Amino acid sequence: MVTIKLFAVYREKAKTDRIELDIKTDTAIKDLLEILKERTPSIKDLLTGGRGMIAVNQEIARLDTVVKDGDEVALIPPVSGGVLV
């Protein structure tokens, strides 16, 4: 089982802060995103844009990064704004 943590707009649109999925052994992030698009249509548009970051076990990942049973995947939306002091 893989735990997917959702932050900010992902969490708001999905109405949950985490999704747990049983996946095949050695699933790439790009394949995991396709599974999420089908399972959680409310965030499909966010996942299709290619913006934001993905972390696996608290390390930034690429689309070809392989996810294994027990991993934690975080979907981090793009961040902007703020004030420099």
SULCOR-V615789 format. One record per helix or strand of 2 or more residues. SS is the DSSP state (a for helix, b for strand). FROM is the first residue (numbers start at 1). TO is the last residue. If there is no record, write none. Layout:
SS;FROM;TO
SS;FROM;TO
This chain:
b;2;6
a;9;14
b;18;21
b;27;28
a;29;39
a;41;48
b;53;56
b;59;60
b;66;67
b;72;76
